[in-house]
């Protein structure tokens, strides 16, 4: 069977996180949604997404295909129900299509009659940007059970202290140096070759992914995910960093989502609670307006390749697009579009040629290649976000 993860209309509700990736490649819990499905399905998946993303995330079609909603996380019940689908059947819950069995000729047109099979299964899904941090605790717990079941953790070093050590899993090559890990409120996962430097305090649920680091004396409150090759210092609570991004210095970040290849300057702070204690409104690309989140706590949602200078202050409920550079005194505005250079005093346009040059430098530091496809994606997003830079 060939499995394809598809983007649906909710993708636009997840911008700017999905400007440079399909929904399934959002990190949610320990793993990306795609990684979860591939563990359950025991095979690789491809993607049905926007045309401009398809060069990096190509679609593979076969004689028999099951396409799966990339915003929904798998579990045993869903896997069993999807496995029972016949050609021309769809697994649904209300108005949400979870999966469809399509043969090759109906794949493009979906012209055949679709029989809907209603499920009563519960599952995790992301509908909006704030779901990534708001539901992250449940996602960490589910992933922790999935990837540690039947395995034995590496031992906690004797110079560190653990509360509820049965809820802590340490992968091969990880270092934990003179720190405290409290897993009484949720699991703590320390990935392969990750480093917890001296004097850190971690309170689960927390995922510190492969090669990630917490800098000395960090205070990390769960539920928080620190993605692969990311470095985090200072105080962090209820946040998700996708990977290859740094908040390496003091400063507070709460109830936030940071995409890949971002850097937060020293003493950057994100407000995550309004002085009035009201729920937070957040910029939504689908509506092109600020919408109600229902969340009392909400910090910053940041797109890929964005940077901010030292002492940057982000307002409660701020959305920042792709490849922006933000600096200057005072609270930043709570919607900053893509390819912006500046801050409170005003913005100019950060041209894609320079953005690509900076991205290549960051990739080189990690011994990775920034390809022509990656360059084209930057150009594509620059063109897609043109109208927002007028705002």
Backbone torsions as a table, in degrees:
resi	resn	phi	psi	omega
1	UNK	NA	139.9	177.2
2	UNK	-101.2	129.8	-177.7
3	UNK	-113.4	132.9	-178.6
4	UNK	-128.2	131.0	174.8
5	UNK	-95.6	125.5	-174.6
6	UNK	-113.5	149.5	171.6
7	UNK	-90.4	140.4	175.1
8	UNK	-119.8	-168.6	-171.6
9	UNK	-58.7	-28.6	-177.4
10	UNK	-65.5	-12.2	178.3
11	UNK	-51.5	-39.8	-178.4
12	UNK	-67.7	-26.1	174.4
13	UNK	-71.6	-16.1	-177.4
14	UNK	-102.0	3.5	170.7
15	UNK	-67.2	144.9	9.3
16	UNK	-86.1	3.3	-175.7
17	UNK	-65.9	-23.0	-175.6
18	UNK	-108.6	11.8	175.1
19	UNK	-62.2	-35.6	-174.2
20	UNK	-117.7	14.0	178.6
21	UNK	-157.2	153.5	168.6
22	UNK	-66.1	161.0	179.6
23	UNK	-56.6	-39.5	-175.7
24	UNK	-63.7	-16.8	-179.0
25	UNK	-96.4	12.8	169.0
26	UNK	-74.1	132.5	175.2
27	UNK	-80.1	127.8	-173.0
28	UNK	-147.4	104.7	-168.1
29	UNK	91.9	-139.2	176.6
30	UNK	-83.0	-37.8	-171.4
31	UNK	-107.5	165.4	164.8
32	UNK	-75.2	163.2	178.1
33	UNK	-61.9	-38.6	177.5
34	UNK	-60.9	-44.9	-179.8
35	UNK	-60.7	-36.8	176.9
36	UNK	-61.3	-49.5	-179.1
37	UNK	-61.9	-40.6	-176.8
38	UNK	-68.9	-29.3	174.0
39	UNK	-68.7	-47.1	-180.0
40	UNK	-65.4	-42.6	-176.2
41	UNK	-81.8	-16.4	-179.0
42	UNK	59.6	39.3	177.1
43	UNK	-161.8	166.2	177.0
44	UNK	-80.1	154.0	178.1
45	UNK	-120.5	159.9	169.9
46	UNK	-116.4	-168.7	-167.8
47	UNK	-137.7	138.1	168.8
48	UNK	-110.6	106.8	-171.9
49	UNK	-142.9	-164.4	179.0
50	UNK	-62.2	148.7	-177.1
51	UNK	-56.8	-41.7	-175.3
52	UNK	-69.8	-20.3	177.6
53	UNK	-88.3	-13.3	-169.8
54	UNK	-69.4	-22.3	176.9
55	UNK	-65.1	-36.5	178.4
56	UNK	-88.4	-29.0	-178.1
57	UNK	-124.1	74.0	-172.4
58	UNK	-72.2	152.0	177.1
59	UNK	-88.5	135.2	173.7
60	UNK	-115.6	123.2	178.2
61	UNK	-113.9	141.7	177.7
62	UNK	-129.5	-175.6	179.7
63	UNK	-60.9	-42.8	178.9
64	UNK	-121.7	130.1	-174.7
65	UNK	-136.7	137.3	167.1
66	UNK	-113.8	120.4	177.2
67	UNK	-100.7	136.4	-170.2
68	UNK	-125.4	137.4	179.2
69	UNK	-63.2	116.8	-174.8
70	UNK	-72.9	-5.1	178.1
71	UNK	-94.9	-1.9	-176.2
72	UNK	-109.6	136.2	179.8
73	UNK	-90.3	141.8	-178.0
74	UNK	-77.2	159.3	166.9
75	UNK	-151.9	176.2	-174.5
76	UNK	-61.1	-38.6	-178.4
77	UNK	-66.1	-46.8	179.4
78	UNK	-62.3	-41.8	179.4
79	UNK	-59.8	-43.0	179.9
80	UNK	-64.7	-42.9	-178.0
81	UNK	-70.5	-37.8	176.6
82	UNK	-64.6	-37.8	179.5
83	UNK	-64.0	-18.1	-179.7
84	UNK	-94.5	-3.5	-178.3
85	UNK	-66.8	143.9	172.9
86	UNK	-107.3	162.1	178.0
87	UNK	-51.9	134.7	179.6
88	UNK	84.8	6.5	178.3
89	UNK	-108.8	150.0	177.8
90	UNK	-129.8	138.1	173.1
91	UNK	-92.0	123.7	-175.0
92	UNK	-132.7	161.0	168.7
93	UNK	-138.8	106.9	-173.0
94	UNK	63.6	-125.7	-179.6
95	UNK	-90.4	0.4	-175.8
96	UNK	-94.5	124.9	173.2
97	UNK	-86.8	120.0	179.6
98	UNK	-88.5	-45.4	-177.8
99	UNK	-158.3	153.0	175.4
100	UNK	-138.2	143.2	175.0
101	UNK	-99.6	112.9	-178.1
102	UNK	-123.4	135.8	170.9
103	UNK	-83.8	173.3	-170.4
104	UNK	-60.8	-42.4	-174.7
105	UNK	-70.6	-28.5	179.5
106	UNK	-91.0	-3.4	-173.1
107	UNK	-63.5	-48.7	-176.6
108	UNK	-72.0	-49.6	-172.6
109	UNK	-87.1	-25.9	-172.4
110	UNK	47.1	43.4	-174.0
111	UNK	-83.0	-20.3	-179.0
112	UNK	-71.3	159.0	177.9
113	UNK	-67.5	133.0	-179.4
114	UNK	-105.9	123.7	175.0
115	UNK	-92.4	123.9	-177.4
116	UNK	-91.3	129.4	175.9
117	UNK	-109.8	115.1	-177.3
118	UNK	-81.6	133.3	176.5
119	UNK	-106.5	151.1	173.0
120	UNK	-107.1	8.3	-177.5
121	UNK	-68.1	145.1	170.6
122	UNK	-91.9	147.8	179.5
123	UNK	-158.7	160.6	174.4
124	UNK	-86.3	139.9	174.8
125	UNK	-149.0	158.8	175.7
126	UNK	-114.4	122.2	-179.4
127	UNK	-104.6	-30.9	-175.9
128	UNK	-140.0	165.5	-176.3
129	UNK	-58.1	-39.4	-176.2
130	UNK	-71.5	-17.8	175.7
131	UNK	-61.5	-27.7	-176.0
132	UNK	-62.0	-39.3	175.8
133	UNK	-91.9	-32.4	-175.0
134	UNK	-68.9	-31.4	-179.2
135	UNK	-105.3	7.4	-172.1
136	UNK	-66.1	-30.1	178.7
137	UNK	-61.5	-45.7	177.7
138	UNK	-64.0	-37.7	179.9
139	UNK	-66.8	-40.6	177.6
140	UNK	-61.8	-45.1	-178.4
141	UNK	-62.7	-42.4	179.3
142	UNK	-65.6	-42.9	179.8
143	UNK	-67.3	-38.3	179.4
144	UNK	-58.8	-45.9	178.6
145	UNK	-64.6	-40.3	-176.7
146	UNK	-64.6	-45.9	-170.5
147	UNK	-95.8	-8.4	179.0
148	UNK	-109.4	-8.8	-176.5
149	UNK	-59.1	127.5	178.8
150	UNK	77.6	5.7	-179.5
151	UNK	-112.7	159.2	-179.6
152	UNK	-111.8	130.6	179.4
153	UNK	-71.0	150.3	166.6
154	UNK	-66.7	149.5	-175.1
155	UNK	-70.1	148.5	172.2
156	UNK	-72.8	131.9	-180.0
157	UNK	-58.8	146.7	-176.6
158	UNK	-64.5	-21.4	-179.4
159	UNK	-84.7	0.1	175.6
160	UNK	-110.7	164.2	-173.6
161	UNK	-122.2	135.4	-179.3
162	UNK	-125.7	139.7	168.9
163	UNK	-111.4	130.8	-174.4
164	UNK	57.5	56.9	-176.4
165	UNK	-60.8	-20.3	178.5
166	UNK	-66.4	-16.6	178.8
167	UNK	-101.0	16.3	-179.6
168	UNK	-115.7	132.0	176.4
169	UNK	-127.8	127.8	-176.5
170	UNK	-118.8	122.5	-179.1
171	UNK	-83.0	167.7	179.4
172	UNK	-56.5	134.9	174.6
173	UNK	84.1	-6.2	179.5
174	UNK	-72.5	147.8	177.5
175	UNK	-120.4	132.6	175.1
176	UNK	-128.4	116.1	-169.1
177	UNK	-116.7	109.6	171.7
178	UNK	47.9	55.0	-176.4
179	UNK	-132.9	170.1	-179.8
180	UNK	-116.2	129.6	178.8
181	UNK	-122.2	116.7	-179.1
182	UNK	-112.0	106.2	-177.9
183	UNK	-106.5	23.2	-177.8
184	UNK	-72.3	-25.1	179.7
185	UNK	-101.3	-0.2	-179.4
186	UNK	163.6	159.6	-173.0
187	UNK	-68.7	157.2	173.1
188	UNK	-123.3	123.0	-179.8
189	UNK	-113.8	123.6	178.6
190	UNK	-112.9	112.4	-171.7
191	UNK	-76.7	173.8	-178.3
192	UNK	-56.8	128.8	176.0
193	UNK	61.1	17.5	173.5
194	UNK	-74.8	159.2	-177.8
195	UNK	-132.3	126.4	170.0
196	UNK	-107.2	105.3	-174.7
197	UNK	-73.8	174.4	-172.0
198	UNK	-59.7	138.9	171.7
199	UNK	78.5	15.6	-179.9
200	UNK	-81.8	148.2	173.6
201	UNK	-121.5	115.8	-178.4
202	UNK	-115.7	128.7	179.6
203	UNK	-124.1	112.2	-172.7
204	UNK	-66.9	168.6	4.0
205	UNK	-77.4	132.3	-177.8
206	UNK	-138.9	140.3	170.2
207	UNK	-121.1	117.3	172.4
208	UNK	-108.5	103.7	-167.9
209	UNK	-80.5	-179.0	-173.3
210	UNK	-51.6	128.4	176.6
211	UNK	63.4	11.4	176.5
212	UNK	-79.4	161.8	-179.0
213	UNK	-136.7	141.4	162.4
214	UNK	-106.3	127.3	-176.3
215	UNK	-76.1	167.6	-173.3
216	UNK	-55.5	137.0	175.5
217	UNK	64.6	24.0	176.1
218	UNK	-68.6	149.1	174.9
219	UNK	-120.7	108.6	-174.3
220	UNK	-117.2	115.7	177.7
221	UNK	-102.2	136.8	177.2
222	UNK	-83.5	168.5	-2.6
223	UNK	-79.8	123.4	-178.2
224	UNK	-138.3	137.9	173.9
225	UNK	-117.4	127.7	173.9
226	UNK	-113.0	107.8	-170.4
227	UNK	-71.3	173.9	-175.2
228	UNK	-54.7	138.0	173.6
229	UNK	62.1	22.0	176.7
230	UNK	-98.0	153.7	178.8
231	UNK	-124.3	132.1	-174.8
232	UNK	-133.9	134.0	173.5
233	UNK	-134.5	176.9	179.6
234	UNK	75.1	-141.6	-175.9
235	UNK	-116.8	127.7	-179.6
236	UNK	-134.7	137.5	174.8
237	UNK	-140.4	139.4	169.4
238	UNK	49.4	51.8	-175.8
239	UNK	-133.2	162.1	178.7
240	UNK	-130.8	125.6	172.6
241	UNK	-113.1	122.5	-173.4
242	UNK	-65.8	-43.9	-178.4
243	UNK	156.5	155.4	176.6
244	UNK	57.7	25.8	179.1
245	UNK	-122.7	153.2	-174.4
246	UNK	-127.5	132.1	161.3
247	UNK	-127.5	75.3	-163.6
248	UNK	-87.4	-3.1	-171.8
249	UNK	-124.9	178.6	178.6
250	UNK	-62.4	160.3	-174.2
251	UNK	129.7	159.4	-176.2
252	UNK	-107.3	136.2	171.0
253	UNK	-132.7	124.3	-178.8
254	UNK	-136.2	143.1	174.2
255	UNK	48.0	55.5	-174.1
256	UNK	-131.8	161.9	174.8
257	UNK	-131.1	124.0	-178.1
258	UNK	-118.4	122.5	-179.9
259	UNK	-75.1	-168.0	-176.5
260	UNK	-80.9	154.4	173.1
261	UNK	62.6	34.4	175.3
262	UNK	-102.8	158.1	175.0
263	UNK	-142.1	126.1	177.9
264	UNK	-104.2	120.7	-177.1
265	UNK	-65.1	165.1	-178.4
266	UNK	-55.4	136.0	177.6
267	UNK	65.1	24.5	168.2
268	UNK	-67.4	136.4	179.3
269	UNK	-130.5	139.6	176.3
270	UNK	-115.8	120.6	171.8
271	UNK	-72.1	134.5	178.8
272	UNK	-123.8	10.4	-179.2
273	UNK	-149.3	129.3	179.4
274	UNK	-76.1	148.9	179.2
275	UNK	-61.5	-24.4	179.8
276	UNK	-86.9	-7.1	-176.7
277	UNK	64.1	17.0	175.8
278	UNK	-72.3	161.1	171.5
279	UNK	-69.5	159.6	-168.5
280	UNK	-99.3	138.5	169.1
281	UNK	-98.6	145.9	-173.6
282	UNK	-137.1	143.4	178.3
283	UNK	-62.2	133.5	179.0
284	UNK	-123.5	122.4	-176.8
285	UNK	-68.6	-33.5	-179.0
286	UNK	-64.1	-42.3	-179.7
287	UNK	-90.2	-13.6	-174.3
288	UNK	51.7	47.7	-178.5
289	UNK	-162.5	166.0	173.3
290	UNK	-81.2	130.1	-177.8
291	UNK	-122.0	159.1	-179.6
292	UNK	-73.8	130.0	179.0
293	UNK	-93.9	-23.4	-171.6
294	UNK	76.7	1.3	-178.4
295	UNK	-98.3	130.6	173.7
296	UNK	-78.2	-28.7	179.2
297	UNK	-112.1	122.4	177.7
298	UNK	-159.9	124.7	-177.1
299	UNK	-100.6	-108.8	-175.9
300	UNK	-122.8	139.5	171.4
301	UNK	-110.0	118.8	-171.0
302	UNK	-123.8	128.9	177.7
303	UNK	-77.3	170.6	-175.4
304	UNK	-61.5	150.4	171.9
305	UNK	66.1	14.6	179.2
306	UNK	-90.4	145.1	-178.7
307	UNK	-129.6	154.7	170.9
308	UNK	-138.2	149.3	-176.4
309	UNK	-80.6	177.5	-179.5
310	UNK	-62.0	147.6	176.2
311	UNK	62.9	22.8	177.1
312	UNK	-70.1	137.5	179.3
313	UNK	-118.0	118.7	178.3
314	UNK	-101.1	132.2	176.5
315	UNK	-67.6	160.4	171.6
316	UNK	-56.6	130.7	176.6
317	UNK	67.2	60.8	-179.8
318	UNK	-109.9	137.8	174.5
319	UNK	-117.3	127.7	178.4
320	UNK	-123.6	135.6	-176.1
321	UNK	-80.9	-153.2	-174.7
322	UNK	-91.6	141.7	170.1
323	UNK	54.2	43.4	171.9
324	UNK	-103.4	153.7	175.5
325	UNK	-123.9	117.7	-169.1
326	UNK	-119.6	133.6	-179.5
327	UNK	-160.3	169.4	177.4
328	UNK	110.8	157.5	-176.4
329	UNK	-74.8	153.5	176.3
330	UNK	93.3	166.0	179.0
331	UNK	-70.2	132.6	177.0
332	UNK	-74.9	155.9	176.0
333	UNK	-63.9	157.8	-171.7
334	UNK	-93.2	7.7	161.6
335	UNK	-140.5	117.3	176.8
336	UNK	-121.9	118.9	-174.5
337	UNK	-77.6	-174.0	-175.6
338	UNK	-78.9	152.0	175.4
339	UNK	59.3	44.2	175.5
340	UNK	-106.0	143.0	178.5
341	UNK	-128.5	114.0	179.4
342	UNK	140.3	-147.4	-176.8
343	UNK	-175.6	-138.7	-173.7
344	UNK	-57.4	-36.1	-178.0
345	UNK	-75.5	-9.1	179.6
346	UNK	132.7	163.9	-175.9
347	UNK	-124.7	149.8	163.7
348	UNK	-119.3	175.7	-179.1
349	UNK	-90.0	131.6	175.3
350	UNK	-91.5	103.4	-171.3
351	UNK	-68.5	148.1	-175.7
352	UNK	-60.8	-31.6	178.8
353	UNK	-57.7	-45.0	178.4
354	UNK	-72.0	-37.7	178.5
355	UNK	-60.7	-40.8	178.5
356	UNK	-66.0	-40.2	178.4
357	UNK	-60.7	-44.3	178.6
358	UNK	-64.8	-43.8	-179.7
359	UNK	-61.3	-41.5	177.6
360	UNK	-60.2	-39.7	177.8
361	UNK	-63.8	-39.9	179.1
362	UNK	-67.7	-42.5	177.7
363	UNK	-61.4	-41.9	-178.7
364	UNK	-61.4	-37.5	177.8
365	UNK	-61.2	-27.0	-179.5
366	UNK	-100.3	9.9	-179.1
367	UNK	59.4	38.3	177.3
368	UNK	-117.6	156.2	-179.5
369	UNK	-100.4	125.8	172.4
370	UNK	-89.6	108.1	-167.9
371	UNK	-85.9	172.5	174.1
372	UNK	-62.2	-33.4	176.5
373	UNK	-63.7	-42.7	177.6
374	UNK	-61.8	-41.6	178.3
375	UNK	-61.6	-42.6	-179.6
376	UNK	-64.7	-36.4	177.7
377	UNK	-62.2	-40.6	176.4
378	UNK	-60.3	-45.7	177.5
379	UNK	-59.8	-42.8	-178.5
380	UNK	-63.0	-45.3	-179.1
381	UNK	-67.6	-36.1	175.0
382	UNK	-56.7	-45.7	179.9
383	UNK	-69.1	-38.8	-179.5
384	UNK	-65.7	-28.0	-173.7
385	UNK	-102.8	13.6	-175.8
386	UNK	-55.1	-48.5	-175.1
387	UNK	-64.3	-31.6	-178.2
388	UNK	-69.4	-25.7	179.8
389	UNK	-72.0	-10.2	175.2
390	UNK	-83.1	-11.0	-174.1
391	UNK	-83.9	NA	NA
